[in-house]
Amino acid sequence: MNRPVFVILVLLYCTASSFAFNGRCGTEMMMQYHRELRANPALTSRTVATELDSCDPEDYYDSVYSKTTSHFQIFYTLAGPHKTTKAFIDSLAVYSEFAYNFHTKDFGMQPPLGQSKTVHFLQDVQEGLYPIEVIDIDNLRNTRFWLGGVCHGCFGVTIPHKTETGASELLIDNDFRYTPTAAMKSKDSVNFDGKVCKYTIASEELRNTRYNYSYADQWDKALRVTTVHELYHAVQIRYLDLNKYYSFWFEASASGVEEIVAPDIDDYHSYLPGMFQMMGIPLNISETAASPTPYANTMYGSGIFLMYLYKFVDKKTDRFIWESFSKKPNYNFKQHFNSFAENKNFSADSLFNDFATRLALSGKRTAYLDYAQWITDDQCFWPNFNYFENKSSDFFSPQTKKFAYEYYANGKPKVNDYKGKVSAILFKDKSAEFSNLVSIFSVDSLYINATEDPTVDSLVWIFSWFDSDSFYPANTKKEPLHAYPMPWRSGSLCFTPLPENKNFIEIRNRRGDLITRINYSGSIHCMDEEKVKELMVPGVYRFRAGSSGKTQDFIVIY
């Protein structure tokens, strides 16, 4: 068996909880709408009801105020459906500057570029400042044009300018409440200049489901996390025009930045249960799915990959990726990440496997992982991944897709036609041994040792495939033709690596008498338990590929 990477025992116990999805990033909604438009331009003619009745957007507010900071100009009103408070604006000013400094200094990214006029209040922006409008996002001017409809639960939106390259503006919801989608809606009205204008009341509260509090009550926390997230979208737009291009990494990286900058909010926890239940689904599935909605949790939850890269690889990893996007906008994330890995003399597939291995020990299982190896400080509160359960004697073939990972508990994997990386965890009482497996021979060796070691409680196989097109290295110079498990006691009996220039194996007893001749295809062939016992009594046997050449011994015991 390979030497363990590390063996550790952690006496920390954590309880993971389940969380429901709540709220949405308006920028993600807008990106999906633009993606639909590129695929079907006829959508521009569809009609979408808004929450406004018969009045113009200007009829819903009176005076527009602004507050300036070193890098921002914040626009707001104090009456009507868009009303906010000065305390809200003062906090927003502080959090905006904090996010700006982090993105530009810690991450080393380009600063956001502000557009010259705001999209809702239609205000001119001071040169050199970035505009932020505080509004009821469900009543955004021309919401159909920007978002394709009413959001019903957006924390914020970063809107790219149509003609000013790289420029954008940020919208923040004014109270972190939203209008319900149900038929029964409460309405109110405003009266400016003698005109009565009705609107639907934003009566539903956005919530933090990790700690079960209302963002409408604790709006300062919502401001912190939303400002970090949406301003990161503004930074991304400096590198890639989201009017023209789409990548799951827009949303995934912005979600990851939330936890890095505001680790006490933990809003991303709401996406993890849905993501963990979809094991084996590529992290970038939203890019190819006909409808990205079922995969929203995977897209948002994939921010934990950025957390991993930030902590264990390079704090400025994402700058490299976005700079790569700017040079080759038609390339996908995997291609850009491969370029990053090559630049750092890393293997992208190996990095992804290391990430998947740490991820396998989420929730209560972090007790087996040294605290320094956690992806983030609250990994112990994540849900547990569900492993595919096997009996120890079961044989299975991993079906891992690109940019995905799978976990199997016990069993013996057939990896002769597998692409990707394989690692394993041996659980023994209160400790765990980690191994990276480099060939079929090492997989066989680990499996045999695990099944024969009485101290092993369970064996977890970790399969990950980032982007490599090379098959798992099944045949190496050091790997001889062999049977496994050795000795055989139960389950399937397998022979590998079988040569391509032969098509059958012969099995003989110790006297040399032919027991059977079996046709095969591929580099591995397995006999089921019933067939083994039908042909062979306990004893020593020999096999070879074809009718000539060196024979290999194997033992049958039952």
Secondary structure as GFF3:
##gff-version 3
##sequence-region A 1 558
A	DSSP	beta_strand	7	8	.	.	.	ID=ss1
A	DSSP	alpha_helix	26	39	.	.	.	ID=ss2
A	DSSP	three_ten_helix	41	45	.	.	.	ID=ss3
A	DSSP	three_ten_helix	57	60	.	.	.	ID=ss4
A	DSSP	beta_strand	65	68	.	.	.	ID=ss5
A	DSSP	beta_strand	72	76	.	.	.	ID=ss6
A	DSSP	alpha_helix	86	101	.	.	.	ID=ss7
A	DSSP	pi_helix	102	106	.	.	.	ID=ss8
A	DSSP	beta_strand	113	114	.	.	.	ID=ss9
A	DSSP	beta_strand	130	135	.	.	.	ID=ss10
A	DSSP	three_ten_helix	137	139	.	.	.	ID=ss11
A	DSSP	alpha_helix	143	147	.	.	.	ID=ss12
A	DSSP	beta_strand	156	160	.	.	.	ID=ss13
A	DSSP	beta_strand	167	173	.	.	.	ID=ss14
A	DSSP	beta_strand	177	178	.	.	.	ID=ss15
A	DSSP	beta_strand	187	192	.	.	.	ID=ss16
A	DSSP	beta_strand	195	200	.	.	.	ID=ss17
A	DSSP	beta_strand	204	205	.	.	.	ID=ss18
A	DSSP	beta_strand	207	208	.	.	.	ID=ss19
A	DSSP	beta_strand	213	214	.	.	.	ID=ss20
A	DSSP	alpha_helix	219	237	.	.	.	ID=ss21
A	DSSP	alpha_helix	248	261	.	.	.	ID=ss22
A	DSSP	three_ten_helix	267	271	.	.	.	ID=ss23
A	DSSP	alpha_helix	272	277	.	.	.	ID=ss24
A	DSSP	three_ten_helix	285	287	.	.	.	ID=ss25
A	DSSP	three_ten_helix	293	295	.	.	.	ID=ss26
A	DSSP	alpha_helix	296	301	.	.	.	ID=ss27
A	DSSP	alpha_helix	303	312	.	.	.	ID=ss28
A	DSSP	alpha_helix	317	327	.	.	.	ID=ss29
A	DSSP	alpha_helix	333	343	.	.	.	ID=ss30
A	DSSP	alpha_helix	348	359	.	.	.	ID=ss31
A	DSSP	three_ten_helix	363	368	.	.	.	ID=ss32
A	DSSP	three_ten_helix	371	373	.	.	.	ID=ss33
A	DSSP	three_ten_helix	379	381	.	.	.	ID=ss34
A	DSSP	beta_strand	388	389	.	.	.	ID=ss35
A	DSSP	beta_strand	395	396	.	.	.	ID=ss36
A	DSSP	beta_strand	404	409	.	.	.	ID=ss37
A	DSSP	beta_strand	412	413	.	.	.	ID=ss38
A	DSSP	beta_strand	421	428	.	.	.	ID=ss39
A	DSSP	beta_strand	431	437	.	.	.	ID=ss40
A	DSSP	alpha_helix	440	452	.	.	.	ID=ss41
A	DSSP	beta_strand	458	465	.	.	.	ID=ss42
A	DSSP	beta_strand	482	484	.	.	.	ID=ss43
A	DSSP	beta_strand	493	496	.	.	.	ID=ss44
A	DSSP	beta_strand	504	509	.	.	.	ID=ss45
A	DSSP	beta_strand	514	519	.	.	.	ID=ss46
A	DSSP	beta_strand	525	527	.	.	.	ID=ss47
A	DSSP	alpha_helix	529	535	.	.	.	ID=ss48
A	DSSP	beta_strand	539	545	.	.	.	ID=ss49
A	DSSP	beta_strand	552	556	.	.	.	ID=ss50
###
